[in-house]
Amino acid sequence: MGGLFTPTCTSLKPYFQEVLPQCYQDARKQASDETGLSLDAFPVDSPFTADESLTVGDRTLHSAMKSDQSRN
C-alpha cells in the first residue's frame, strides 16, 4: 500500500495542493504569533512547491516516515 502522497495514492495529492496555500498562511500567522515578529517578516507565499513540501532531504516524506518507522 502506498503512502499518502505517493504516485500510488494520487487522490489526496490534488487536495494537498489545494489546501497548501491556506495551510501556509495559517503557519505564517502562527510563526508570527510565536516569535513576536511582524507578519511581514515571513514571505507572503510559501517558498516551497507542494512537491518540495513533501520532500525531506533527498527523500519523499513517505519514504522518510517509512524509514523512521522501521527503526522502531
Secondary structure, DSSP 8 states (H G I E B T S, - for coil): ---TTSTT-TTSHHHHHHHHHHHHHHHHHHHHHHH---GGGS-SS-SS-HHHHTEETTEEHHHHHHHHHHH-
